[in-house]
Structure formats: structure tokens, C-alpha cells
Amino acid sequence: MPVATIFVYTFYAYLMIGLLFAAWFILKGVDKIDENMHGTNWKLRILLLPGSVLLWPFLLNKYRSKL
């Protein structure tokens, strides 16, 4: 298997994990990290989606440290 194919599959896996994490994070996890997000509109939470998908390892680490 060429190196480029492995890189693309790894990138897709990273994005899929990021999408799953972002869906959970926007619904439940962001309230644990930032108390000011309680009761915010879903439109504001949707704005967090792209950053949550790309930065999911850092956000997961921050969430774990808040527990």
C-alpha cells in the first residue's frame, strides 16, 4: 500500500473520530469546560463544530482535566 493511501486513510479516521467527538462535545462536553455555555442557543454551539472536529485531542484532554 502506498504511503499516500495510508496517510489519506489516517486523515479520514482522524476526521471521523473528530466528528463523533464534536457531536458529543457540542451537546454535553462544552458545558463542563466553560460554565458560560449553559443555556446557549444551538446556533452558537454549531459555530464550535469545525474547531471541535479539528482540535478534538486537545479538547478531550482539557475535558479530562476538568473531571
C-alpha positions as CSV (number, residue, x, y, z in Angstrom):
1,M,0.0,0.0,0.0
2,P,1.5,3.4,-0.9
3,V,2.3,5.8,1.8
4,A,-0.1,8.4,0.4
5,T,-3.0,5.9,0.8
6,I,-2.1,5.3,4.4
7,F,-1.9,9.0,5.0
8,V,-5.4,9.6,3.5
9,Y,-7.0,6.7,5.5
10,T,-5.4,8.0,8.6
11,F,-6.7,11.5,7.9
12,Y,-10.2,10.2,7.3
13,A,-10.1,8.2,10.5
14,Y,-9.0,11.4,12.4
15,L,-11.9,13.3,10.9
16,M,-14.5,10.6,11.7
17,I,-13.3,10.4,15.3
18,G,-13.4,14.2,15.3
19,L,-17.0,14.3,14.0
20,L,-18.2,11.9,16.6
21,F,-16.4,13.7,19.4
22,A,-17.6,17.1,18.2
23,A,-21.2,15.9,18.2
24,W,-20.9,14.8,21.8
25,F,-18.8,17.8,22.8
26,I,-21.3,20.3,21.5
27,L,-24.2,18.7,23.2
28,K,-22.7,17.7,26.6
29,G,-19.0,18.4,27.0
30,V,-18.7,22.1,26.4
31,D,-20.8,22.8,29.5
32,K,-18.1,21.1,31.6
33,I,-15.3,23.2,30.2
34,D,-17.0,26.6,30.0
35,E,-19.7,27.4,32.5
36,N,-20.9,30.3,30.4
37,M,-22.1,28.0,27.7
38,H,-25.1,26.8,29.9
39,G,-28.3,27.6,28.2
40,T,-26.8,29.0,25.0
41,N,-28.6,28.7,21.7
42,W,-27.9,25.8,19.3
43,K,-26.7,28.3,16.7
44,L,-23.8,29.3,18.8
45,R,-22.9,25.7,19.5
46,I,-22.9,24.9,15.8
47,L,-20.1,27.5,15.4
48,L,-17.9,25.3,17.6
49,L,-18.3,22.4,15.2
50,P,-15.3,23.0,12.8
51,G,-12.9,23.7,15.6
52,S,-14.1,20.8,17.7
53,V,-13.6,18.4,14.7
54,L,-10.0,19.5,14.1
55,L,-8.9,20.1,17.7
56,W,-10.6,17.1,19.3
57,P,-7.5,15.6,21.0
58,F,-6.8,18.9,22.8
59,L,-10.4,19.4,23.8
60,L,-10.6,15.8,25.1
61,N,-7.5,16.4,27.2
62,K,-9.0,19.6,28.6
63,Y,-12.3,17.8,29.3
64,R,-10.5,15.0,31.2
65,S,-8.5,17.5,33.3
66,K,-11.8,19.2,34.4
67,L,-13.2,16.0,35.8
